């Protein structure tokens, strides 16, 4: 039961980044996205991922790996489309 809650939370919080990724990809505009926020967010996600790996917590690992890819994509777009 507790893993189901973890996986559900992981899916919902990770999927939340998809609309922003698609919008930035489509418009090539990142003017309203904070570079400092996404840099610190990605660093935090890396740390959560390391923590999850150390604990072998699969919902935490899965959620943060996918979130890092999506947030990292936005970060790359932010740097590329200044």
C-alpha positions as YAML, in Angstrom:
chain: A
units: angstrom
residues:
- id: 1
  name: UNK
  ca: [0.00, 0.00, 0.00]
- id: 2
  name: UNK
  ca: [2.72, 2.48, 0.93]
- id: 3
  name: UNK
  ca: [4.60, 1.83, -2.34]
- id: 4
  name: UNK
  ca: [1.39, 2.46, -4.28]
- id: 5
  name: UNK
  ca: [1.06, 5.85, -2.60]
- id: 6
  name: UNK
  ca: [4.71, 6.58, -3.37]
- id: 7
  name: UNK
  ca: [4.42, 5.60, -7.04]
- id: 8
  name: UNK
  ca: [1.18, 7.58, -7.44]
- id: 9
  name: UNK
  ca: [2.76, 10.68, -5.89]
- id: 10
  name: UNK
  ca: [5.84, 10.20, -8.09]
- id: 11
  name: UNK
  ca: [3.75, 10.00, -11.26]
- id: 12
  name: UNK
  ca: [1.61, 13.03, -10.44]
- id: 13
  name: UNK
  ca: [4.46, 15.33, -9.43]
- id: 14
  name: UNK
  ca: [6.62, 14.27, -12.36]
- id: 15
  name: UNK
  ca: [3.90, 14.61, -15.00]
- id: 16
  name: UNK
  ca: [3.35, 18.19, -13.81]
- id: 17
  name: UNK
  ca: [6.48, 19.22, -15.78]
- id: 18
  name: UNK
  ca: [5.23, 17.95, -19.14]
- id: 19
  name: UNK
  ca: [3.07, 20.97, -20.05]
- id: 20
  name: UNK
  ca: [5.99, 23.34, -19.42]
- id: 21
  name: UNK
  ca: [8.40, 21.20, -21.46]
- id: 22
  name: UNK
  ca: [5.98, 21.13, -24.40]
- id: 23
  name: UNK
  ca: [5.25, 24.86, -24.15]
- id: 24
  name: UNK
  ca: [8.93, 25.84, -24.11]
- id: 25
  name: UNK
  ca: [9.68, 23.42, -26.94]
- id: 26
  name: UNK
  ca: [6.84, 24.80, -29.05]
- id: 27
  name: UNK
  ca: [7.38, 28.52, -28.38]
- id: 28
  name: UNK
  ca: [11.17, 28.49, -27.86]
- id: 29
  name: UNK
  ca: [10.51, 31.10, -25.18]
- id: 30
  name: UNK
  ca: [11.91, 30.85, -21.66]
- id: 31
  name: UNK
  ca: [11.73, 34.53, -20.76]
- id: 32
  name: UNK
  ca: [9.47, 33.97, -17.75]
- id: 33
  name: UNK
  ca: [11.42, 31.02, -16.36]
- id: 34
  name: UNK
  ca: [13.95, 31.70, -13.61]
- id: 35
  name: UNK
  ca: [17.40, 30.27, -14.37]
- id: 36
  name: UNK
  ca: [18.39, 30.38, -10.68]
- id: 37
  name: UNK
  ca: [15.24, 28.50, -9.68]
- id: 38
  name: UNK
  ca: [15.77, 25.73, -12.22]
- id: 39
  name: UNK
  ca: [19.49, 25.41, -11.40]
- id: 40
  name: UNK
  ca: [18.74, 25.02, -7.70]
- id: 41
  name: UNK
  ca: [15.77, 22.74, -8.41]
- id: 42
  name: UNK
  ca: [17.86, 20.42, -10.60]
- id: 43
  name: UNK
  ca: [20.58, 20.28, -7.94]
- id: 44
  name: UNK
  ca: [17.93, 19.38, -5.36]
- id: 45
  name: UNK
  ca: [16.58, 16.64, -7.64]
- id: 46
  name: UNK
  ca: [20.09, 15.22, -8.09]
- id: 47
  name: UNK
  ca: [20.47, 15.08, -4.31]
- id: 48
  name: UNK
  ca: [17.06, 13.41, -3.90]
- id: 49
  name: UNK
  ca: [18.08, 10.90, -6.57]
- id: 50
  name: UNK
  ca: [21.34, 10.11, -4.74]
- id: 51
  name: UNK
  ca: [19.40, 9.77, -1.48]
- id: 52
  name: UNK
  ca: [16.91, 7.41, -3.13]
- id: 53
  name: UNK
  ca: [19.72, 5.32, -4.60]
- id: 54
  name: UNK
  ca: [21.41, 5.06, -1.22]
- id: 55
  name: UNK
  ca: [18.14, 3.93, 0.39]
- id: 56
  name: UNK
  ca: [17.15, 1.77, -2.61]
- id: 57
  name: UNK
  ca: [13.80, 3.54, -2.57]
- id: 58
  name: UNK
  ca: [12.38, 2.79, -6.04]
- id: 59
  name: UNK
  ca: [9.50, 5.30, -6.06]
- id: 60
  name: UNK
  ca: [11.95, 8.03, -5.03]
- id: 61
  name: UNK
  ca: [14.50, 6.93, -7.63]
- id: 62
  name: UNK
  ca: [11.95, 6.67, -10.44]
- id: 63
  name: UNK
  ca: [10.26, 9.97, -9.71]
- id: 64
  name: UNK
  ca: [13.47, 11.92, -9.39]
- id: 65
  name: UNK
  ca: [15.14, 10.34, -12.42]
- id: 66
  name: UNK
  ca: [12.21, 11.28, -14.67]
- id: 67
  name: UNK
  ca: [11.80, 14.69, -13.01]
- id: 68
  name: UNK
  ca: [15.51, 15.38, -13.57]
- id: 69
  name: UNK
  ca: [15.13, 14.60, -17.27]
- id: 70
  name: UNK
  ca: [12.10, 16.90, -17.61]
- id: 71
  name: UNK
  ca: [13.44, 19.74, -15.45]
- id: 72
  name: UNK
  ca: [16.86, 19.33, -17.07]
- id: 73
  name: UNK
  ca: [15.21, 19.71, -20.48]
- id: 74
  name: UNK
  ca: [13.63, 22.98, -19.38]
- id: 75
  name: UNK
  ca: [16.99, 24.10, -17.95]
- id: 76
  name: UNK
  ca: [18.76, 23.31, -21.24]
- id: 77
  name: UNK
  ca: [16.06, 25.22, -23.16]
- id: 78
  name: UNK
  ca: [16.47, 28.14, -20.76]
- id: 79
  name: UNK
  ca: [20.20, 28.29, -21.41]
- id: 80
  name: UNK
  ca: [19.83, 27.69, -25.15]
- id: 81
  name: UNK
  ca: [16.92, 30.07, -25.89]
- id: 82
  name: UNK
  ca: [18.03, 33.10, -23.85]
...
